Amino acid sequence: MDFVEFKELVFEAIAQNDGRWTWYQLDRRLMGANPEMTTSLMPAINELIRDRRIRVMPDSPIPGQPRYEVVPTNS
């Protein structure tokens, strides 16, 4: 799987669980089926944030494990 495809999988997983998942849940969900992408999760999340497709929620209950949500298209 290439990085662009993987980044879309990350986005879809975040969209399906909008605001509920941290990088840890994303890792558990996606790495079983895509072990070759293990080092690509955080770069994918960072690109999605940079592209303003997702954002970090400010009220994360676990330090160091921010939750992610989709940025509304009208933002």
PyMOL Python script that loads the backbone (N, CA, C, O; Angstrom):
from pymol import cmd

cmd.read_pdbstr("""\
ATOM      1  N   MET A   1       0.849  -1.171   0.000  1.00  0.00           N
ATOM      2  CA  MET A   1       0.000   0.000   0.000  1.00  0.00           C
ATOM      3  C   MET A   1       0.892   1.230   0.000  1.00  0.00           C
ATOM      4  O   MET A   1       1.888   1.277   0.722  1.00  0.00           O
ATOM      5  N   ASP A   2       0.545   2.215  -0.796  1.00  0.00           N
ATOM      6  CA  ASP A   2       1.353   3.430  -0.786  1.00  0.00           C
ATOM      7  C   ASP A   2       0.826   4.409   0.264  1.00  0.00           C
ATOM      8  O   ASP A   2      -0.258   4.227   0.818  1.00  0.00           O
ATOM      9  N   PHE A   3       1.608   5.437   0.521  1.00  0.00           N
ATOM     10  CA  PHE A   3       1.311   6.384   1.588  1.00  0.00           C
ATOM     11  C   PHE A   3       0.000   7.126   1.360  1.00  0.00           C
ATOM     12  O   PHE A   3      -0.757   7.339   2.307  1.00  0.00           O
ATOM     13  N   VAL A   4      -0.278   7.519   0.135  1.00  0.00           N
ATOM     14  CA  VAL A   4      -1.508   8.264  -0.161  1.00  0.00           C
ATOM     15  C   VAL A   4      -2.737   7.414   0.156  1.00  0.00           C
ATOM     16  O   VAL A   4      -3.691   7.904   0.761  1.00  0.00           O
ATOM     17  N   GLU A   5      -2.718   6.158  -0.244  1.00  0.00           N
ATOM     18  CA  GLU A   5      -3.830   5.250   0.081  1.00  0.00           C
ATOM     19  C   GLU A   5      -3.970   5.076   1.594  1.00  0.00           C
ATOM     20  O   GLU A   5      -5.075   5.098   2.136  1.00  0.00           O
ATOM     21  N   PHE A   6      -2.833   4.904   2.260  1.00  0.00           N
ATOM     22  CA  PHE A   6      -2.856   4.722   3.703  1.00  0.00           C
ATOM     23  C   PHE A   6      -3.410   5.959   4.400  1.00  0.00           C
ATOM     24  O   PHE A   6      -4.194   5.847   5.343  1.00  0.00           O
ATOM     25  N   LYS A   7      -3.005   7.134   3.939  1.00  0.00           N
ATOM     26  CA  LYS A   7      -3.497   8.382   4.528  1.00  0.00           C
ATOM     27  C   LYS A   7      -5.018   8.463   4.413  1.00  0.00           C
ATOM     28  O   LYS A   7      -5.682   8.941   5.333  1.00  0.00           O
ATOM     29  N   GLU A   8      -5.571   8.003   3.300  1.00  0.00           N
ATOM     30  CA  GLU A   8      -7.034   7.995   3.145  1.00  0.00           C
ATOM     31  C   GLU A   8      -7.681   7.001   4.104  1.00  0.00           C
ATOM     32  O   GLU A   8      -8.761   7.268   4.630  1.00  0.00           O
ATOM     33  N   LEU A   9      -7.035   5.859   4.338  1.00  0.00           N
ATOM     34  CA  LEU A   9      -7.552   4.912   5.331  1.00  0.00           C
ATOM     35  C   LEU A   9      -7.570   5.533   6.720  1.00  0.00           C
ATOM     36  O   LEU A   9      -8.524   5.345   7.476  1.00  0.00           O
ATOM     37  N   VAL A  10      -6.522   6.268   7.055  1.00  0.00           N
ATOM     38  CA  VAL A  10      -6.462   6.951   8.346  1.00  0.00           C
ATOM     39  C   VAL A  10      -7.602   7.962   8.441  1.00  0.00           C
ATOM     40  O   VAL A  10      -8.299   8.024   9.453  1.00  0.00           O
ATOM     41  N   PHE A  11      -7.789   8.750   7.390  1.00  0.00           N
ATOM     42  CA  PHE A  11      -8.867   9.737   7.384  1.00  0.00           C
ATOM     43  C   PHE A  11     -10.236   9.068   7.549  1.00  0.00           C
ATOM     44  O   PHE A  11     -11.068   9.539   8.324  1.00  0.00           O
ATOM     45  N   GLU A  12     -10.464   7.994   6.837  1.00  0.00           N
ATOM     46  CA  GLU A  12     -11.746   7.286   6.934  1.00  0.00           C
ATOM     47  C   GLU A  12     -11.973   6.737   8.340  1.00  0.00           C
ATOM     48  O   GLU A  12     -13.090   6.805   8.854  1.00  0.00           O
ATOM     49  N   ALA A  13     -10.939   6.199   8.964  1.00  0.00           N
ATOM     50  CA  ALA A  13     -11.066   5.680  10.329  1.00  0.00           C
ATOM     51  C   ALA A  13     -11.382   6.813  11.307  1.00  0.00           C
ATOM     52  O   ALA A  13     -12.195   6.639  12.215  1.00  0.00           O
ATOM     53  N   ILE A  14     -10.745   7.968  11.125  1.00  0.00           N
ATOM     54  CA  ILE A  14     -11.029   9.118  11.981  1.00  0.00           C
ATOM     55  C   ILE A  14     -12.455   9.588  11.750  1.00  0.00           C
ATOM     56  O   ILE A  14     -13.168   9.892  12.706  1.00  0.00           O
ATOM     57  N   ALA A  15     -12.878   9.651  10.499  1.00  0.00           N
ATOM     58  CA  ALA A  15     -14.238  10.100  10.183  1.00  0.00           C
ATOM     59  C   ALA A  15     -15.288   9.170  10.790  1.00  0.00           C
ATOM     60  O   ALA A  15     -16.311   9.639  11.288  1.00  0.00           O
ATOM     61  N   GLN A  16     -15.053   7.885  10.753  1.00  0.00           N
ATOM     62  CA  GLN A  16     -16.010   6.915  11.301  1.00  0.00           C
ATOM     63  C   GLN A  16     -16.106   6.986  12.817  1.00  0.00           C
ATOM     64  O   GLN A  16     -17.125   6.611  13.397  1.00  0.00           O
ATOM     65  N   ASN A  17     -15.062   7.460  13.452  1.00  0.00           N
ATOM     66  CA  ASN A  17     -15.004   7.508  14.919  1.00  0.00           C
ATOM     67  C   ASN A  17     -14.734   8.930  15.385  1.00  0.00           C
ATOM     68  O   ASN A  17     -14.003   9.148  16.352  1.00  0.00           O
ATOM     69  N   ASP A  18     -15.315   9.873  14.708  1.00  0.00           N
ATOM     70  CA  ASP A  18     -15.047  11.299  14.868  1.00  0.00           C
ATOM     71  C   ASP A  18     -14.990  11.736  16.332  1.00  0.00           C
ATOM     72  O   ASP A  18     -15.989  11.718  17.050  1.00  0.00           O
ATOM     73  N   GLY A  19     -13.792  12.127  16.741  1.00  0.00           N
ATOM     74  CA  GLY A  19     -13.606  12.662  18.075  1.00  0.00           C
ATOM     75  C   GLY A  19     -13.430  11.641  19.174  1.00  0.00           C
ATOM     76  O   GLY A  19     -13.211  12.016  20.325  1.00  0.00           O
ATOM     77  N   ARG A  20     -13.517  10.368  18.858  1.00  0.00           N
ATOM     78  CA  ARG A  20     -13.427   9.347  19.902  1.00  0.00           C
ATOM     79  C   ARG A  20     -12.078   8.654  19.963  1.00  0.00           C
ATOM     80  O   ARG A  20     -11.724   8.111  21.010  1.00  0.00           O
ATOM     81  N   TRP A  21     -11.312   8.652  18.879  1.00  0.00           N
ATOM     82  CA  TRP A  21     -10.092   7.856  18.828  1.00  0.00           C
ATOM     83  C   TRP A  21      -8.830   8.700  18.936  1.00  0.00           C
ATOM     84  O   TRP A  21      -8.766   9.833  18.460  1.00  0.00           O
ATOM     85  N   THR A  22      -7.827   8.104  19.582  1.00  0.00           N
ATOM     86  CA  THR A  22      -6.482   8.681  19.642  1.00  0.00           C
ATOM     87  C   THR A  22      -5.621   7.926  18.626  1.00  0.00           C
ATOM     88  O   THR A  22      -6.093   7.021  17.938  1.00  0.00           O
ATOM     89  N   TRP A  23      -4.351   8.318  18.550  1.00  0.00           N
ATOM     90  CA  TRP A  23      -3.446   7.603  17.642  1.00  0.00           C
ATOM     91  C   TRP A  23      -3.360   6.129  18.031  1.00  0.00           C
ATOM     92  O   TRP A  23      -3.132   5.275  17.174  1.00  0.00           O
ATOM     93  N   TYR A  24      -3.540   5.824  19.317  1.00  0.00           N
ATOM     94  CA  TYR A  24      -3.418   4.432  19.758  1.00  0.00           C
ATOM     95  C   TYR A  24      -4.514   3.558  19.150  1.00  0.00           C
ATOM     96  O   TYR A  24      -4.233   2.478  18.630  1.00  0.00           O
ATOM     97  N   GLN A  25      -5.755   4.023  19.215  1.00  0.00           N
ATOM     98  CA  GLN A  25      -6.849   3.254  18.614  1.00  0.00           C
ATOM     99  C   GLN A  25      -6.688   3.153  17.098  1.00  0.00           C
ATOM    100  O   GLN A  25      -6.979   2.113  16.508  1.00  0.00           O
ATOM    101  N   LEU A  26      -6.227   4.227  16.473  1.00  0.00           N
ATOM    102  CA  LEU A  26      -5.972   4.183  15.030  1.00  0.00           C
ATOM    103  C   LEU A  26      -4.897   3.144  14.717  1.00  0.00           C
ATOM    104  O   LEU A  26      -5.036   2.367  13.771  1.00  0.00           O
ATOM    105  N   ASP A  27      -3.848   3.131  15.497  1.00  0.00           N
ATOM    106  CA  ASP A  27      -2.777   2.160  15.300  1.00  0.00           C
ATOM    107  C   ASP A  27      -3.314   0.736  15.418  1.00  0.00           C
ATOM    108  O   ASP A  27      -3.038  -0.104  14.562  1.00  0.00           O
ATOM    109  N   ARG A  28      -4.070   0.463  16.464  1.00  0.00           N
ATOM    110  CA  ARG A  28      -4.622  -0.891  16.670  1.00  0.00           C
ATOM    111  C   ARG A  28      -5.543  -1.279  15.524  1.00  0.00           C
ATOM    112  O   ARG A  28      -5.534  -2.432  15.092  1.00  0.00           O
ATOM    113  N   ARG A  29      -6.329  -0.348  15.030  1.00  0.00           N
ATOM    114  CA  ARG A  29      -7.293  -0.628  13.963  1.00  0.00           C
ATOM    115  C   ARG A  29      -6.614  -0.872  12.619  1.00  0.00           C
ATOM    116  O   ARG A  29      -7.005  -1.773  11.877  1.00  0.00           O
ATOM    117  N   LEU A  30      -5.611  -0.081  12.310  1.00  0.00           N
ATOM    118  CA  LEU A  30      -5.046  -0.095  10.960  1.00  0.00           C
ATOM    119  C   LEU A  30      -3.804  -0.962  10.796  1.00  0.00           C
ATOM    120  O   LEU A  30      -3.552  -1.453   9.695  1.00  0.00           O
ATOM    121  N   MET A  31      -3.036  -1.164  11.827  1.00  0.00           N
ATOM    122  CA  MET A  31      -1.757  -1.863  11.661  1.00  0.00           C
ATOM    123  C   MET A  31      -1.903  -3.368  11.494  1.00  0.00           C
ATOM    124  O   MET A  31      -1.036  -3.995  10.885  1.00  0.00           O
ATOM    125  N   GLY A  32      -2.957  -3.962  12.007  1.00  0.00           N
ATOM    126  CA  GLY A  32      -3.137  -5.398  11.818  1.00  0.00           C
ATOM    127  C   GLY A  32      -3.238  -5.768  10.356  1.00  0.00           C
ATOM    128  O   GLY A  32      -2.663  -6.766   9.921  1.00  0.00           O
ATOM    129  N   ALA A  33      -3.968  -4.969   9.595  1.00  0.00           N
ATOM    130  CA  ALA A  33      -4.158  -5.239   8.172  1.00  0.00           C
ATOM    131  C   ALA A  33      -3.054  -4.619   7.306  1.00  0.00           C
ATOM    132  O   ALA A  33      -2.878  -5.002   6.149  1.00  0.00           O
ATOM    133  N   ASN A  34      -2.312  -3.658   7.877  1.00  0.00           N
ATOM    134  CA  ASN A  34      -1.305  -2.932   7.095  1.00  0.00           C
ATOM    135  C   ASN A  34       0.006  -2.810   7.868  1.00  0.00           C
ATOM    136  O   ASN A  34       0.473  -1.696   8.101  1.00  0.00           O
ATOM    137  N   PRO A  35       0.609  -3.928   8.271  1.00  0.00           N
ATOM    138  CA  PRO A  35       1.821  -3.837   9.111  1.00  0.00           C
ATOM    139  C   PRO A  35       2.977  -3.111   8.438  1.00  0.00           C
ATOM    140  O   PRO A  35       3.847  -2.563   9.114  1.00  0.00           O
ATOM    141  N   GLU A  36       2.989  -3.104   7.128  1.00  0.00           N
ATOM    142  CA  GLU A  36       4.072  -2.423   6.412  1.00  0.00           C
ATOM    143  C   GLU A  36       4.002  -0.901   6.577  1.00  0.00           C
ATOM    144  O   GLU A  36       4.956  -0.196   6.250  1.00  0.00           O
ATOM    145  N   MET A  37       2.875  -0.399   7.083  1.00  0.00           N
ATOM    146  CA  MET A  37       2.691   1.041   7.235  1.00  0.00           C
ATOM    147  C   MET A  37       2.927   1.518   8.669  1.00  0.00           C
ATOM    148  O   MET A  37       2.565   2.644   9.011  1.00  0.00           O
ATOM    149  N   THR A  38       3.518   0.689   9.493  1.00  0.00           N
ATOM    150  CA  THR A  38       3.692   0.998  10.916  1.00  0.00           C
ATOM    151  C   THR A  38       4.316   2.363  11.158  1.00  0.00           C
ATOM    152  O   THR A  38       3.858   3.101  12.030  1.00  0.00           O
ATOM    153  N   THR A  39       5.333   2.707  10.417  1.00  0.00           N
ATOM    154  CA  THR A  39       5.995   4.001  10.636  1.00  0.00           C
ATOM    155  C   THR A  39       5.300   5.156   9.925  1.00  0.00           C
ATOM    156  O   THR A  39       5.788   6.285   9.975  1.00  0.00           O
ATOM    157  N   SER A  40       4.184   4.904   9.272  1.00  0.00           N
ATOM    158  CA  SER A  40       3.501   5.939   8.491  1.00  0.00           C
ATOM    159  C   SER A  40       2.305   6.571   9.185  1.00  0.00           C
ATOM    160  O   SER A  40       1.751   7.546   8.675  1.00  0.00           O
ATOM    161  N   LEU A  41       1.890   6.044  10.337  1.00  0.00           N
ATOM    162  CA  LEU A  41       0.677   6.573  10.971  1.00  0.00           C
ATOM    163  C   LEU A  41       0.824   8.037  11.378  1.00  0.00           C
ATOM    164  O   LEU A  41       0.001   8.863  10.984  1.00  0.00           O
ATOM    165  N   MET A  42       1.836   8.374  12.146  1.00  0.00           N
ATOM    166  CA  MET A  42       1.971   9.763  12.597  1.00  0.00           C
ATOM    167  C   MET A  42       2.242  10.719  11.432  1.00  0.00           C
ATOM    168  O   MET A  42       1.678  11.813  11.418  1.00  0.00           O
ATOM    169  N   PRO A  43       3.082  10.355  10.452  1.00  0.00           N
ATOM    170  CA  PRO A  43       3.199  11.247   9.293  1.00  0.00           C
ATOM    171  C   PRO A  43       1.858  11.456   8.579  1.00  0.00           C
ATOM    172  O   PRO A  43       1.573  12.563   8.122  1.00  0.00           O
ATOM    173  N   ALA A  44       1.035  10.411   8.479  1.00  0.00           N
ATOM    174  CA  ALA A  44      -0.276  10.554   7.835  1.00  0.00           C
ATOM    175  C   ALA A  44      -1.169  11.489   8.645  1.00  0.00           C
ATOM    176  O   ALA A  44      -1.830  12.363   8.084  1.00  0.00           O
ATOM    177  N   ILE A  45      -1.187  11.303   9.970  1.00  0.00           N
ATOM    178  CA  ILE A  45      -1.985  12.185  10.830  1.00  0.00           C
ATOM    179  C   ILE A  45      -1.496  13.626  10.697  1.00  0.00           C
ATOM    180  O   ILE A  45      -2.304  14.545  10.563  1.00  0.00           O
ATOM    181  N   ASN A  46      -0.189  13.823  10.732  1.00  0.00           N
ATOM    182  CA  ASN A  46       0.357  15.181  10.627  1.00  0.00           C
ATOM    183  C   ASN A  46       0.023  15.833   9.296  1.00  0.00           C
ATOM    184  O   ASN A  46      -0.262  17.030   9.257  1.00  0.00           O
ATOM    185  N   GLU A  47       0.050  15.076   8.204  1.00  0.00           N
ATOM    186  CA  GLU A  47      -0.333  15.644   6.896  1.00  0.00           C
ATOM    187  C   GLU A  47      -1.807  15.992   6.859  1.00  0.00           C
ATOM    188  O   GLU A  47      -2.185  17.026   6.309  1.00  0.00           O
ATOM    189  N   LEU A  48      -2.648  15.141   7.437  1.00  0.00           N
ATOM    190  CA  LEU A  48      -4.084  15.435   7.475  1.00  0.00           C
ATOM    191  C   LEU A  48      -4.366  16.697   8.290  1.00  0.00           C
ATOM    192  O   LEU A  48      -5.248  17.480   7.939  1.00  0.00           O
ATOM    193  N   ILE A  49      -3.620  16.893   9.375  1.00  0.00           N
ATOM    194  CA  ILE A  49      -3.757  18.128  10.155  1.00  0.00           C
ATOM    195  C   ILE A  49      -3.278  19.313   9.333  1.00  0.00           C
ATOM    196  O   ILE A  49      -3.954  20.339   9.263  1.00  0.00           O
ATOM    197  N   ARG A  50      -2.117  19.175   8.712  1.00  0.00           N
ATOM    198  CA  ARG A  50      -1.577  20.261   7.892  1.00  0.00           C
ATOM    199  C   ARG A  50      -2.515  20.636   6.748  1.00  0.00           C
ATOM    200  O   ARG A  50      -2.655  21.810   6.404  1.00  0.00           O
ATOM    201  N   ASP A  51      -3.156  19.621   6.165  1.00  0.00           N
ATOM    202  CA  ASP A  51      -4.091  19.855   5.056  1.00  0.00           C
ATOM    203  C   ASP A  51      -5.460  20.327   5.533  1.00  0.00           C
ATOM    204  O   ASP A  51      -6.361  20.554   4.725  1.00  0.00           O
ATOM    205  N   ARG A  52      -5.612  20.473   6.846  1.00  0.00           N
ATOM    206  CA  ARG A  52      -6.854  20.926   7.489  1.00  0.00           C
ATOM    207  C   ARG A  52      -8.038  20.010   7.215  1.00  0.00           C
ATOM    208  O   ARG A  52      -9.175  20.462   7.076  1.00  0.00           O
ATOM    209  N   ARG A  53      -7.749  18.715   7.139  1.00  0.00           N
ATOM    210  CA  ARG A  53      -8.820  17.721   6.978  1.00  0.00           C
ATOM    211  C   ARG A  53      -9.257  17.182   8.333  1.00  0.00           C
ATOM    212  O   ARG A  53     -10.408  16.787   8.513  1.00  0.00           O
ATOM    213  N   ILE A  54      -8.309  17.169   9.302  1.00  0.00           N
ATOM    214  CA  ILE A  54      -8.628  16.773  10.673  1.00  0.00           C
ATOM    215  C   ILE A  54      -7.997  17.792  11.606  1.00  0.00           C
ATOM    216  O   ILE A  54      -7.157  18.597  11.205  1.00  0.00           O
ATOM    217  N   ARG A  55      -8.429  17.735  12.877  1.00  0.00           N
ATOM    218  CA  ARG A  55      -7.802  18.588  13.886  1.00  0.00           C
ATOM    219  C   ARG A  55      -7.733  17.833  15.200  1.00  0.00           C
ATOM    220  O   ARG A  55      -8.454  16.860  15.420  1.00  0.00           O
ATOM    221  N   VAL A  56      -6.854  18.299  16.061  1.00  0.00           N
ATOM    222  CA  VAL A  56      -6.703  17.729  17.393  1.00  0.00           C
ATOM    223  C   VAL A  56      -7.775  18.337  18.277  1.00  0.00           C
ATOM    224  O   VAL A  56      -7.971  19.552  18.287  1.00  0.00           O
ATOM    225  N   MET A  57      -8.464  17.490  19.013  1.00  0.00           N
ATOM    226  CA  MET A  57      -9.471  17.986  19.947  1.00  0.00           C
ATOM    227  C   MET A  57      -8.759  18.509  21.194  1.00  0.00           C
ATOM    228  O   MET A  57      -7.817  17.877  21.673  1.00  0.00           O
ATOM    229  N   PRO A  58      -9.185  19.636  21.719  1.00  0.00           N
ATOM    230  CA  PRO A  58      -8.477  20.244  22.838  1.00  0.00           C
ATOM    231  C   PRO A  58      -8.698  19.563  24.192  1.00  0.00           C
ATOM    232  O   PRO A  58      -7.951  19.830  25.133  1.00  0.00           O
ATOM    233  N   ASP A  59      -9.690  18.703  24.312  1.00  0.00           N
ATOM    234  CA  ASP A  59     -10.050  18.151  25.624  1.00  0.00           C
ATOM    235  C   ASP A  59      -9.686  16.679  25.775  1.00  0.00           C
ATOM    236  O   ASP A  59     -10.475  15.894  26.301  1.00  0.00           O
ATOM    237  N   SER A  60      -8.515  16.308  25.323  1.00  0.00           N
ATOM    238  CA  SER A  60      -8.104  14.907  25.407  1.00  0.00           C
ATOM    239  C   SER A  60      -7.948  14.466  26.856  1.00  0.00           C
ATOM    240  O   SER A  60      -7.243  15.117  27.627  1.00  0.00           O
ATOM    241  N   PRO A  61      -8.595  13.371  27.234  1.00  0.00           N
ATOM    242  CA  PRO A  61      -8.519  12.920  28.621  1.00  0.00           C
ATOM    243  C   PRO A  61      -7.208  12.218  28.982  1.00  0.00           C
ATOM    244  O   PRO A  61      -6.911  12.048  30.164  1.00  0.00           O
ATOM    245  N   ILE A  62      -6.426  11.811  27.991  1.00  0.00           N
ATOM    246  CA  ILE A  62      -5.180  11.088  28.244  1.00  0.00           C
ATOM    247  C   ILE A  62      -4.005  11.927  27.741  1.00  0.00           C
ATOM    248  O   ILE A  62      -3.884  12.157  26.538  1.00  0.00           O
ATOM    249  N   PRO A  63      -3.139  12.386  28.644  1.00  0.00           N
ATOM    250  CA  PRO A  63      -1.982  13.169  28.200  1.00  0.00           C
ATOM    251  C   PRO A  63      -1.144  12.398  27.182  1.00  0.00           C
ATOM    252  O   PRO A  63      -0.857  11.215  27.367  1.00  0.00           O
ATOM    253  N   GLY A  64      -0.759  13.077  26.115  1.00  0.00           N
ATOM    254  CA  GLY A  64       0.057  12.452  25.085  1.00  0.00           C
ATOM    255  C   GLY A  64      -0.725  11.640  24.069  1.00  0.00           C
ATOM    256  O   GLY A  64      -0.148  11.103  23.124  1.00  0.00           O
ATOM    257  N   GLN A  65      -2.045  11.545  24.257  1.00  0.00           N
ATOM    258  CA  GLN A  65      -2.878  10.817  23.307  1.00  0.00           C
ATOM    259  C   GLN A  65      -4.064  11.689  22.891  1.00  0.00           C
ATOM    260  O   GLN A  65      -5.193  11.465  23.329  1.00  0.00           O
ATOM    261  N   PRO A  66      -3.794  12.687  22.039  1.00  0.00           N
ATOM    262  CA  PRO A  66      -4.889  13.544  21.603  1.00  0.00           C
ATOM    263  C   PRO A  66      -5.904  12.764  20.766  1.00  0.00           C
ATOM    264  O   PRO A  66      -5.566  11.788  20.096  1.00  0.00           O
ATOM    265  N   ARG A  67      -7.129  13.212  20.823  1.00  0.00           N
ATOM    266  CA  ARG A  67      -8.176  12.642  19.962  1.00  0.00           C
ATOM    267  C   ARG A  67      -8.292  13.534  18.726  1.00  0.00           C
ATOM    268  O   ARG A  67      -7.962  14.720  18.760  1.00  0.00           O
ATOM    269  N   TYR A  68      -8.768  12.933  17.639  1.00  0.00           N
ATOM    270  CA  TYR A  68      -8.844  13.638  16.362  1.00  0.00           C
ATOM    271  C   TYR A  68     -10.273  13.701  15.864  1.00  0.00           C
ATOM    272  O   TYR A  68     -11.059  12.778  16.080  1.00  0.00           O
ATOM    273  N   GLU A  69     -10.608  14.807  15.190  1.00  0.00           N
ATOM    274  CA  GLU A  69     -11.919  14.947  14.580  1.00  0.00           C
ATOM    275  C   GLU A  69     -11.759  15.533  13.187  1.00  0.00           C
ATOM    276  O   GLU A  69     -10.768  16.195  12.879  1.00  0.00           O
ATOM    277  N   VAL A  70     -12.749  15.276  12.363  1.00  0.00           N
ATOM    278  CA  VAL A  70     -12.761  15.805  10.990  1.00  0.00           C
ATOM    279  C   VAL A  70     -13.116  17.271  11.040  1.00  0.00           C
ATOM    280  O   VAL A  70     -14.013  17.676  11.779  1.00  0.00           O
ATOM    281  N   VAL A  71     -12.410  18.074  10.248  1.00  0.00           N
ATOM    282  CA  VAL A  71     -12.720  19.490  10.135  1.00  0.00           C
ATOM    283  C   VAL A  71     -13.918  19.626   9.194  1.00  0.00           C
ATOM    284  O   VAL A  71     -13.878  19.118   8.074  1.00  0.00           O
ATOM    285  N   PRO A  72     -14.973  20.299   9.630  1.00  0.00           N
ATOM    286  CA  PRO A  72     -16.123  20.491   8.730  1.00  0.00           C
ATOM    287  C   PRO A  72     -15.682  21.170   7.427  1.00  0.00           C
ATOM    288  O   PRO A  72     -14.791  22.019   7.429  1.00  0.00           O
ATOM    289  N   THR A  73     -16.301  20.794   6.350  1.00  0.00           N
ATOM    290  CA  THR A  73     -15.877  21.325   5.040  1.00  0.00           C
ATOM    291  C   THR A  73     -16.118  22.810   4.893  1.00  0.00           C
ATOM    292  O   THR A  73     -15.523  23.433   4.013  1.00  0.00           O
ATOM    293  N   ASN A  74     -16.961  23.403   5.712  1.00  0.00           N
ATOM    294  CA  ASN A  74     -17.203  24.850   5.604  1.00  0.00           C
ATOM    295  C   ASN A  74     -16.301  25.645   6.516  1.00  0.00           C
ATOM    296  O   ASN A  74     -16.512  26.848   6.677  1.00  0.00           O
ATOM    297  N   SER A  75     -15.283  25.011   7.134  1.00  0.00           N
ATOM    298  CA  SER A  75     -14.350  25.732   8.018  1.00  0.00           C
ATOM    299  C   SER A  75     -13.197  26.300   7.235  1.00  0.00           C
ATOM    300  O   SER A  75     -12.314  26.937   7.810  1.00  0.00           O
TER     301      SER A  75
END
""", "prot")
cmd.dss("prot")
cmd.show_as("cartoon", "prot")
cmd.util.cbc("prot")
cmd.orient("prot")
